[in-house]
Each structure stands twice: as structure tokens, then as C-alpha cells.
Amino acid sequence: MTEPTEAAGIRRVTVVGAGVIGASWSALFLAHGLEVTVSDPQPGVDTHVRELIDGTLPVLEGLGLPTADLTERLRFEPDLATAVREADLVQENGPERLEVKHQMWRTIEENAPAAALFATSTSGIPATDIATALDSPERLVVGHPFNPPHLVPLVEIVPGERTSEETVERARAFYTALGKSPQVLRKEVPGFVANRLQSALFRECVHLVAEGVVTEQELDAIVTSSIGLRWAVAGPFQTFHLGGGEGGLPHFVTHLGPGMEKRWDQMAREHVAFDDATVSTLNEQARDFGAGIDQLAAERDRRQVALMRALAETPDAQRG
């Protein structure tokens, strides 16, 4: 067995919580040669995590990462205090309940090395709130991945009110070393950025399907053949900056902004909710995706890898 590698000075990682996110993080860490300890008290964790990691192999290989003997440096320790004693980084993926996170982080802080980096994968709880359980709140930062972490590049780094700049920069350097695309948020907002964008767009998606304008499959085809393709290479602001022609975004806002404002006003008045009728419609149409979840996920991942590899081979100056 070869010596483990380091990513931004981090060699040993403890992954707390062995759900889908925790297993995905574990696979990515292992593919980069790190030592990984998974801590979760649930029975059967060993088998469950190994199965999930096996499922990531096609994606990791597609991304050019090594997968031979991937689990050589993987171990399991159900006792949290023991699991973090030699960790350079703790990546917590526990339940989205503040009292549970407080309990876990108290144990982690009491037992982890003084220099260990603390990161939580929470999808919405501010680091400021979680860090109230710590004697040293400056050590904790949100490292929120976009699911699944072993595939999608984004990691939202969200410091709390007392998170130190050193912690933020260590987190940024670590995730960058893993090939991720970390983005540091300047303010704590509920749900962070990516999930807020998803929620806003999905609200209108649900409305259009519930009103019978399109089916789920038709709406998905519209997105993947238009804004999905466009946003993969140029985000919303750059897209509309280009849409303004020589005048850029100022021209776009002046000439097309009023029409967009009208649509905003219409959307604000439209009530959208997961009521019984809406849920029934959504669930019925979801059956028309045909293939099983595993098959659909595998095909999605294959296409995502192909897109990411194509973008990686395209110079930035040629995009958009």
C-alpha cells in the first residue's frame, strides 16, 4: 500500500454521518488518496457505505480519478470521540436538526486535534447557529456540497459570524485541491445560494405543470435544450450581459427589464403549494420517466461526466 497523499496539508479525514452525502464525500476523499474514517452508529454502516462507494466508481473513473483499491484507507469507527482523535478535517453530514448538530460538535471539539479543520455539510443551518455549541467557533465553517459531492464541482463555503479568515482559506484550499469549485458566500442566508436558485425555479416548474401548461417531461426537455445548456457555460448574469448585444447588461435591463418585471409580478401573485391535487399530478407524471431510479441516475451521471470533461477541454475564452 502506497503512502497517503495530502490535500492542502490534510491527510486524515473523518466523515461524520454515513448517508448518501457522507458516502459520496468518502469516495471523493479516498480517490484523492486521503485516509478516511467514517463515523455513524447505525448498524450495517460498513456494508452500506461500501455499496454506495462501489456505485461511484464509474463516475470517478470518468473524471480520471484512480479507483483501484479505493477502500484500502477506509475504516469505520462508530464512537464519534474516538473517530475524530487523529483527524486533520472533520466533514459532518448529520441530520438537519440543530440540537443534534450541537451534540455532535461538542463531542468533536472535545476530542479532535486542536489544528483540525471543522466543516459541516448542512444544506441550510447557518454556521453561526451551529457554532454556539463550540468554545472555539472560529474553527467551524459550512462546506455545503451540491449533491453528489463526488461528481458536482460546487462547494459553498459559508463562514459564520465568528469563523476566522484562516478557517475559510484552509477550507477553500482543501476543496480546491480536490478539484472542486468552492465559492465563498459573503453573507449567511437561509438555504445559501444554489438551493435558493433551485427552489425559485422549481416553484415555477411546479406551477406550470400543475396548471397543465406542460408535462414534467416536456418541461425537462425545455430546460435541458435551452437554459440548461446555456447556463452550463455562462451563468444567468453573463447570459443576459451577452443578450444585450454591444450594450451588454445595461442595454438588456433597459429594453427587456420591464417585461421581466411584469413576469415577476405575475409570479408573485400566483399561489404555488404542494397541495393534494398538485402532488397527485406530480406523482402521476413522474411515473412516465419510465426507467428505474438507479438507471436514470446512472444515465444522468454519465452525461454529467461527459459534459464536465468537454468543458474542461474548452478554454475559458471560448465559452459563452
FITI-691375 format. One record per residue: residue in one letter; z negated, x, y negated of N, C-alpha, C in turn. Coordinates in steps of 0.05 Angstrom, whole numbers, always signed. Layout:
# residues N
A,Z,X,Y,Z,X,Y,Z,X,Y
...
END
This chain:
# residues 320
M,+0,+17,+24,+0,+0,+0,+0,+18,-25
T,+18,+12,-44,+20,+28,-68,-2,+21,-87
E,-7,+39,-106,-27,+34,-126,-20,+10,-144
P,-39,-6,-152,-33,-28,-170,-24,-18,-197
T,-7,-34,-211,+2,-26,-237,-16,-39,-258
E,-11,-33,-283,-26,-45,-305,-7,-59,-324
A,-17,-80,-337,-1,-93,-358,-19,-94,-382
A,-11,-78,-403,-27,-76,-427,-56,-68,-422
G,-59,-49,-403,-86,-40,-397,-102,-58,-379
I,-90,-79,-368,-103,-97,-350,-92,-93,-322
R,-110,-89,-303,-102,-85,-275,-113,-106,-256
R,-138,-115,-262,-151,-134,-244,-154,-161,-259
V,-144,-182,-247,-145,-209,-259,-160,-228,-241
T,-178,-244,-253,-190,-266,-238,-178,-292,-248
V,-167,-307,-229,-156,-333,-235,-176,-354,-227
V,-186,-369,-246,-206,-389,-240,-193,-416,-239
G,-195,-429,-216,-181,-455,-212,-155,-450,-196
A,-153,-463,-173,-131,-457,-155,-112,-481,-153
G,-108,-496,-174,-88,-517,-174,-60,-505,-178
V,-41,-522,-186,-14,-513,-189,-11,-491,-210
I,-25,-494,-232,-23,-474,-254,-36,-448,-245
G,-60,-449,-233,-73,-425,-224,-57,-410,-203
A,-45,-424,-184,-28,-411,-163,-3,-399,-176
S,+8,-413,-195,+32,-403,-208,+26,-377,-224
W,+4,-377,-239,-5,-353,-253,-9,-330,-232
S,-22,-337,-210,-28,-317,-190,-2,-304,-179
A,+18,-320,-174,+43,-310,-164,+56,-290,-184
L,+55,-298,-210,+67,-281,-231,+51,-255,-233
F,+25,-256,-233,+8,-232,-235,+13,-213,-212
L,+15,-225,-188,+19,-209,-164,+47,-195,-165
A,+67,-210,-174,+94,-199,-176,+96,-176,-196
H,+77,-174,-213,+76,-151,-232,+56,-130,-223
G,+48,-131,-198,+32,-110,-186,+2,-110,-193
L,-8,-133,-203,-36,-134,-210,-53,-142,-187
E,-78,-135,-187,-98,-144,-167,-107,-172,-176
V,-107,-191,-158,-114,-219,-166,-136,-229,-147
T,-157,-240,-160,-178,-254,-146,-177,-283,-155
V,-175,-301,-136,-174,-329,-141,-202,-341,-135
S,-213,-355,-154,-240,-367,-150,-238,-397,-153
D,-244,-411,-131,-244,-440,-131,-261,-448,-107
P,-281,-465,-111,-300,-472,-90,-289,-493,-70
Q,-266,-504,-75,-255,-525,-57,-248,-513,-30
P,-253,-528,-8,-246,-518,+18,-216,-516,+22
G,-207,-497,+38,-178,-494,+43,-162,-481,+21
V,-176,-469,+2,-162,-457,-21,-143,-435,-13
D,-152,-418,+6,-136,-396,+15,-108,-406,+25
T,-108,-424,+43,-83,-434,+54,-66,-448,+32
H,-79,-464,+16,-65,-479,-5,-51,-460,-25
V,-65,-440,-34,-54,-422,-54,-31,-405,-42
R,-35,-396,-17,-14,-381,-4,+12,-397,-1
E,+9,-423,+5,+32,-440,+8,+46,-444,-19
L,+30,-448,-40,+42,-451,-67,+56,-425,-75
I,+44,-402,-69,+56,-377,-77,+82,-373,-61
D,+82,-380,-36,+107,-378,-20,+129,-394,-33
G,+122,-417,-44,+142,-434,-57,+154,-422,-82
T,+140,-402,-94,+151,-389,-119,+170,-367,-113
L,+172,-358,-88,+188,-334,-81,+217,-336,-90
P,+231,-358,-86,+259,-359,-95,+262,-355,-125
V,+243,-366,-140,+244,-363,-169,+238,-334,-177
L,+218,-323,-166,+211,-295,-173,+233,-276,-166
E,+246,-280,-143,+269,-264,-135,+292,-268,-154
G,+296,-293,-162,+318,-299,-181,+314,-286,-208
L,+289,-282,-215,+282,-268,-240,+282,-238,-238
G,+287,-228,-214,+288,-200,-209,+261,-186,-205
L,+241,-202,-198,+215,-191,-193,+211,-186,-163
P,+195,-165,-156,+191,-158,-128,+174,-179,-114
T,+180,-185,-90,+165,-205,-75,+156,-195,-48
A,+163,-171,-40,+155,-160,-14,+125,-156,-14
D,+112,-165,+7,+83,-162,+9,+68,-172,-16
L,+77,-194,-26,+67,-204,-52,+37,-209,-52
T,+26,-217,-29,-3,-224,-29,-21,-202,-19
E,-11,-177,-18,-28,-155,-9,-52,-151,-27
R,-48,-156,-53,-70,-152,-72,-84,-178,-80
L,-81,-198,-63,-93,-224,-68,-118,-228,-51
R,-140,-236,-64,-164,-242,-49,-177,-267,-61
F,-195,-279,-46,-208,-304,-53,-238,-300,-54
E,-251,-311,-75,-280,-309,-78,-289,-336,-90
P,-301,-353,-74,-309,-379,-85,-332,-378,-105
D,-349,-357,-103,-371,-355,-122,-360,-343,-148
L,-362,-358,-170,-350,-350,-195,-362,-325,-206
A,-389,-323,-205,-403,-300,-215,-393,-274,-202
T,-390,-275,-176,-380,-252,-161,-351,-246,-167
A,-335,-267,-170,-306,-264,-173,-299,-250,-199
V,-315,-252,-220,-307,-240,-246,-320,-213,-251
R,-336,-202,-233,-352,-179,-239,-335,-154,-245
E,-311,-152,-235,-294,-129,-240,-268,-136,-254
A,-268,-159,-266,-243,-169,-279,-237,-156,-305
D,-212,-149,-310,-203,-140,-336,-194,-164,-353
L,-186,-185,-339,-178,-210,-351,-187,-233,-334
V,-197,-254,-347,-203,-279,-333,-185,-301,-345
Q,-168,-312,-327,-150,-334,-335,-160,-360,-323
E,-173,-376,-339,-186,-401,-330,-167,-425,-330
N,-167,-439,-308,-149,-462,-305,-164,-486,-294
G,-189,-490,-303,-206,-511,-292,-199,-538,-304
P,-214,-559,-295,-210,-586,-305,-211,-588,-335
E,-196,-607,-346,-195,-611,-375,-219,-628,-384
R,-243,-618,-378,-267,-631,-387,-285,-610,-399
L,-293,-615,-424,-307,-594,-440,-332,-585,-426
E,-347,-604,-415,-373,-596,-403,-369,-578,-379
V,-347,-582,-364,-341,-565,-341,-333,-537,-350
K,-317,-536,-371,-308,-510,-382,-332,-495,-393
H,-350,-509,-406,-374,-496,-416,-390,-483,-394
Q,-394,-498,-372,-409,-487,-350,-395,-463,-338
M,-369,-464,-334,-354,-441,-323,-356,-417,-341
W,-351,-421,-367,-350,-398,-385,-377,-385,-389
R,-399,-400,-387,-425,-388,-388,-429,-369,-365
T,-421,-378,-341,-423,-361,-317,-405,-337,-320
I,-381,-341,-330,-362,-319,-332,-372,-298,-352
E,-382,-306,-375,-392,-287,-395,-416,-272,-384
E,-433,-285,-370,-457,-272,-359,-451,-250,-338
N,-428,-252,-326,-422,-235,-303,-398,-217,-305
A,-380,-223,-323,-356,-207,-327,-362,-181,-343
P,-345,-160,-339,-349,-136,-355,-347,-142,-385
A,-361,-126,-401,-362,-130,-430,-335,-128,-443
A,-316,-113,-431,-290,-110,-443,-269,-129,-432
A,-277,-147,-415,-258,-166,-403,-246,-185,-424
L,-220,-191,-421,-207,-210,-439,-211,-238,-427
F,-218,-257,-444,-222,-284,-435,-199,-302,-445
A,-186,-316,-426,-164,-334,-434,-167,-360,-419
T,-162,-382,-432,-163,-408,-420,-135,-421,-421
S,-127,-433,-399,-100,-446,-397,-101,-475,-407
T,-123,-483,-419,-126,-511,-428,-101,-521,-442
S,-94,-546,-437,-70,-557,-450,-76,-572,-476
G,-102,-572,-484,-107,-587,-508,-135,-583,-521
I,-154,-572,-506,-181,-568,-517,-181,-543,-534
P,-189,-544,-559,-189,-521,-576,-208,-499,-566
A,-200,-474,-570,-217,-452,-563,-243,-453,-578
T,-243,-463,-603,-268,-465,-618,-288,-482,-604
D,-280,-504,-592,-298,-521,-577,-308,-509,-552
I,-290,-496,-537,-299,-483,-512,-317,-460,-517
A,-312,-445,-539,-327,-420,-544,-356,-426,-554
T,-363,-451,-559,-391,-456,-567,-410,-450,-544
A,-400,-447,-520,-416,-441,-497,-421,-411,-495
L,-408,-395,-511,-409,-366,-508,-427,-353,-529
D,-439,-331,-521,-454,-315,-540,-435,-298,-557
S,-411,-292,-545,-391,-276,-559,-365,-292,-561
P,-363,-312,-578,-340,-329,-579,-314,-314,-587
E,-318,-290,-599,-294,-275,-607,-277,-266,-584
R,-288,-267,-559,-274,-258,-536,-254,-278,-524
L,-256,-303,-532,-241,-324,-519,-217,-333,-536
V,-194,-336,-522,-170,-346,-534,-156,-365,-515
V,-142,-385,-526,-125,-402,-509,-100,-386,-502
G,-93,-385,-476,-68,-374,-467,-55,-397,-451
H,-43,-416,-465,-32,-440,-453,-3,-436,-444
P,+2,-436,-418,+29,-433,-408,+44,-459,-408
F,+70,-457,-409,+87,-480,-405,+94,-480,-375
N,+89,-502,-362,+89,-504,-333,+118,-503,-322
P,+122,-487,-300,+104,-470,-286,+103,-441,-298
P,+80,-429,-300,+77,-403,-313,+95,-381,-301
H,+100,-382,-275,+115,-360,-262,+145,-362,-270
L,+153,-385,-282,+181,-388,-289,+186,-390,-319
V,+172,-408,-333,+178,-414,-361,+165,-393,-379
P,+180,-381,-397,+170,-358,-413,+147,-364,-432
L,+146,-388,-443,+127,-393,-465,+98,-391,-457
V,+82,-377,-473,+53,-379,-472,+44,-383,-501
E,+30,-405,-506,+19,-410,-532,-9,-397,-534
I,-11,-377,-552,-36,-364,-557,-49,-377,-581
V,-72,-389,-576,-85,-404,-598,-113,-394,-602
P,-118,-379,-623,-145,-369,-628,-163,-391,-638
G,-189,-389,-632,-209,-407,-644,-218,-396,-671
E,-236,-410,-683,-246,-402,-709,-259,-375,-709
R,-271,-367,-686,-285,-342,-685,-271,-322,-666
T,-247,-328,-656,-233,-309,-640,-225,-285,-656
S,-230,-261,-645,-224,-236,-660,-194,-230,-659
E,-184,-216,-680,-156,-208,-680,-150,-189,-657
E,-170,-173,-649,-166,-155,-626,-161,-171,-601
T,-175,-193,-597,-171,-210,-573,-143,-222,-574
V,-134,-232,-597,-108,-243,-600,-86,-223,-593
E,-89,-199,-603,-69,-178,-599,-69,-168,-570
R,-92,-167,-558,-93,-159,-529,-79,-180,-512
A,-84,-205,-519,-71,-227,-504,-41,-226,-508
R,-32,-222,-532,-3,-221,-538,+9,-198,-522
A,-4,-174,-523,+7,-151,-509,+8,-156,-479
F,-12,-169,-468,-13,-173,-439,+9,-192,-430
Y,+12,-215,-443,+32,-234,-435,+60,-223,-440
T,+64,-208,-461,+90,-195,-466,+97,-176,-444
A,+77,-161,-434,+82,-142,-412,+90,-156,-387
L,+83,-181,-384,+91,-197,-361,+119,-210,-364
G,+132,-204,-386,+158,-216,-391,+157,-244,-403
K,+133,-252,-412,+130,-278,-425,+139,-277,-454
S,+140,-301,-466,+147,-303,-494,+123,-316,-508
P,+103,-299,-515,+79,-310,-527,+83,-317,-557
Q,+72,-340,-565,+74,-348,-593,+45,-354,-602
V,+37,-341,-624,+10,-345,-634,+11,-367,-655
L,-5,-388,-650,-7,-410,-669,-26,-403,-692
R,-19,-411,-716,-35,-405,-739,-58,-424,-744
K,-57,-447,-731,-78,-467,-733,-83,-480,-706
E,-107,-489,-702,-113,-506,-678,-105,-535,-684
V,-88,-545,-667,-80,-574,-670,-82,-585,-642
P,-90,-611,-639,-92,-623,-613,-66,-622,-597
G,-67,-612,-573,-43,-611,-556,-25,-587,-562
F,-32,-571,-582,-16,-547,-590,+12,-556,-599
V,+32,-540,-594,+59,-546,-605,+78,-558,-584
A,+82,-544,-562,+102,-552,-543,+97,-580,-532
N,+72,-585,-525,+65,-612,-514,+67,-634,-535
R,+62,-627,-560,+65,-647,-582,+95,-654,-585
L,+112,-634,-583,+140,-639,-585,+150,-656,-561
Q,+141,-649,-537,+148,-665,-514,+139,-694,-517
S,+115,-697,-526,+104,-724,-529,+120,-741,-549
A,+127,-728,-571,+142,-743,-592,+169,-751,-582
L,+183,-733,-568,+209,-740,-558,+207,-760,-535
F,+187,-757,-518,+184,-775,-495,+177,-804,-504
R,+163,-806,-527,+157,-833,-537,+183,-848,-542
E,+203,-835,-554,+228,-848,-560,+244,-853,-534
C,+241,-834,-515,+255,-837,-489,+245,-862,-475
V,+218,-866,-474,+206,-889,-462,+215,-915,-476
H,+216,-914,-502,+224,-938,-518,+253,-946,-511
L,+271,-926,-510,+299,-932,-506,+304,-943,-478
V,+289,-933,-458,+292,-943,-431,+279,-971,-428
A,+255,-974,-440,+242,-1000,-438,+258,-1022,-452
E,+272,-1015,-473,+288,-1035,-487,+316,-1040,-474
G,+321,-1025,-452,+346,-1029,-438,+370,-1017,-451
V,+366,-999,-469,+389,-985,-482,+404,-967,-463
V,+388,-952,-447,+398,-934,-426,+379,-934,-403
T,+388,-924,-380,+370,-920,-357,+359,-892,-360
E,+339,-886,-343,+327,-859,-344,+348,-838,-338
Q,+365,-843,-318,+385,-823,-310,+406,-819,-332
E,+413,-841,-346,+432,-838,-368,+420,-823,-391
L,+395,-828,-397,+382,-814,-419,+380,-784,-412
D,+372,-778,-387,+370,-750,-379,+397,-736,-382
A,+419,-750,-375,+445,-738,-377,+453,-733,-406
I,+445,-751,-424,+450,-748,-452,+435,-723,-463
V,+410,-720,-455,+394,-697,-464,+405,-671,-454
T,+411,-669,-428,+419,-644,-416,+447,-636,-424
S,+463,-655,-433,+491,-649,-442,+493,-647,-472
S,+471,-647,-486,+472,-645,-516,+449,-628,-526
I,+428,-641,-534,+406,-626,-547,+393,-606,-528
G,+392,-613,-502,+380,-594,-483,+395,-568,-483
L,+422,-569,-481,+438,-545,-482,+435,-531,-509
R,+436,-546,-530,+435,-534,-557,+408,-520,-562
W,+387,-534,-555,+360,-522,-560,+353,-499,-543
A,+368,-495,-521,+363,-472,-504,+371,-446,-518
V,+389,-448,-538,+398,-424,-551,+392,-423,-581
A,+386,-446,-593,+378,-448,-621,+360,-472,-624
G,+336,-468,-634,+316,-489,-637,+324,-510,-658
P,+308,-531,-661,+315,-553,-680,+321,-543,-708
F,+305,-525,-719,+310,-517,-747,+335,-501,-750
Q,+340,-482,-732,+364,-466,-734,+389,-484,-729
T,+386,-503,-710,+408,-521,-704,+416,-537,-729
F,+397,-548,-744,+404,-563,-768,+411,-544,-791
H,+401,-520,-791,+410,-500,-811,+440,-495,-807
L,+448,-492,-782,+477,-489,-776,+492,-514,-781
G,+479,-537,-777,+492,-563,-782,+498,-568,-811
G,+485,-553,-828,+490,-556,-857,+514,-540,-867
G,+527,-526,-848,+551,-511,-856,+543,-488,-874
E,+560,-481,-893,+555,-459,-911,+530,-463,-928
G,+523,-488,-932,+499,-494,-948,+473,-492,-932
G,+475,-489,-905,+452,-486,-889,+433,-510,-889
L,+408,-505,-884,+388,-526,-882,+385,-542,-908
P,+386,-529,-932,+384,-545,-957,+406,-567,-958
H,+431,-559,-950,+453,-579,-951,+448,-601,-931
F,+439,-593,-907,+433,-613,-886,+413,-634,-895
V,+390,-624,-907,+369,-642,-916,+379,-660,-938
T,+394,-649,-956,+404,-665,-979,+423,-688,-970
H,+441,-681,-952,+462,-700,-945,+455,-717,-920
L,+440,-706,-901,+434,-721,-876,+405,-729,-874
G,+388,-717,-891,+360,-723,-891,+353,-753,-895
P,+366,-766,-914,+359,-795,-919,+364,-812,-894
G,+385,-807,-879,+390,-823,-855,+369,-817,-834
M,+360,-792,-832,+339,-785,-813,+313,-798,-821
E,+307,-799,-846,+282,-812,-856,+282,-841,-848
K,+305,-855,-850,+307,-883,-842,+300,-886,-813
R,+311,-868,-796,+304,-870,-767,+275,-864,-763
W,+263,-846,-778,+234,-841,-775,+218,-866,-781
D,+226,-880,-802,+212,-905,-810,+215,-926,-788
Q,+239,-928,-777,+243,-948,-755,+226,-941,-731
M,+224,-916,-724,+208,-907,-701,+179,-913,-706
A,+170,-909,-730,+141,-913,-736,+133,-942,-733
R,+152,-960,-737,+145,-989,-735,+147,-999,-706
E,+161,-984,-689,+166,-993,-662,+142,-987,-644
H,+131,-1007,-632,+107,-1003,-614,+117,-993,-587
V,+105,-971,-579,+112,-960,-553,+86,-955,-538
A,+84,-965,-513,+59,-962,-497,+66,-964,-468
F,+49,-953,-451,+53,-955,-422,+40,-981,-412
D,+51,-1004,-422,+41,-1029,-413,+53,-1035,-385
D,+44,-1057,-373,+52,-1063,-345,+82,-1065,-342
A,+95,-1079,-361,+124,-1083,-359,+139,-1056,-362
T,+130,-1040,-380,+143,-1014,-385,+140,-996,-360
V,+115,-995,-350,+110,-978,-327,+126,-987,-303
S,+128,-1013,-299,+144,-1024,-277,+173,-1015,-279
T,+184,-1017,-303,+212,-1009,-308,+216,-979,-302
L,+198,-963,-313,+200,-934,-309,+198,-926,-280
N,+179,-938,-266,+175,-931,-238,+198,-940,-220
E,+209,-963,-226,+232,-973,-211,+256,-955,-214
Q,+261,-946,-239,+285,-930,-244,+281,-901,-233
A,+256,-892,-232,+251,-865,-222,+260,-862,-193
R,+260,-884,-178,+269,-883,-150,+299,-876,-149
D,+314,-880,-170,+342,-875,-170,+349,-845,-173
F,+328,-828,-176,+334,-799,-176,+342,-790,-148
G,+336,-806,-128,+346,-802,-101,+331,-781,-85
A,+336,-756,-89,+324,-735,-73,+294,-734,-77
G,+281,-722,-57,+252,-719,-59,+243,-700,-81
I,+217,-701,-88,+207,-684,-109,+211,-655,-104
D,+206,-646,-79,+210,-617,-73,+239,-608,-77
Q,+258,-625,-68,+286,-618,-71,+294,-618,-101
L,+285,-638,-115,+292,-639,-144,+280,-615,-159
A,+255,-608,-152,+242,-585,-165,+256,-559,-159
A,+265,-556,-134,+279,-531,-126,+305,-529,-141
E,+319,-551,-144,+345,-550,-158,+341,-545,-188
R,+320,-558,-199,+313,-552,-227,+307,-523,-232
D,+291,-511,-214,+283,-483,-217,+307,-465,-214
R,+325,-471,-195,+349,-455,-191,+366,-455,-217
R,+369,-478,-229,+385,-479,-253,+371,-466,-276
Q,+345,-468,-277,+330,-456,-299,+332,-425,-297
V,+330,-415,-273,+333,-386,-270,+361,-377,-278
A,+382,-392,-270,+409,-385,-277,+413,-385,-307
L,+401,-405,-321,+403,-406,-350,+389,-383,-363
M,+365,-377,-353,+349,-355,-365,+363,-328,-361
R,+375,-324,-338,+390,-299,-333,+414,-297,-350
A,+428,-320,-354,+451,-320,-372,+444,-313,-401
L,+421,-325,-410,+412,-319,-437,+403,-290,-440
A,+391,-279,-419,+382,-252,-421,+405,-232,-423
E,+428,-240,-414,+452,-223,-415,+468,-227,-440
T,+459,-246,-457,+474,-253,-481,+460,-241,-505
P,+472,-223,-520,+459,-212,-544,+451,-233,-563
D,+428,-230,-576,+417,-250,-594,+437,-256,-616
A,+452,-237,-625,+470,-241,-647,+493,-260,-640
Q,+498,-264,-613,+519,-281,-605,+510,-310,-600
R,+484,-314,-601,+474,-341,-594,+476,-360,-617
G,+475,-386,-611,+476,-407,-632,+505,-415,-638
END
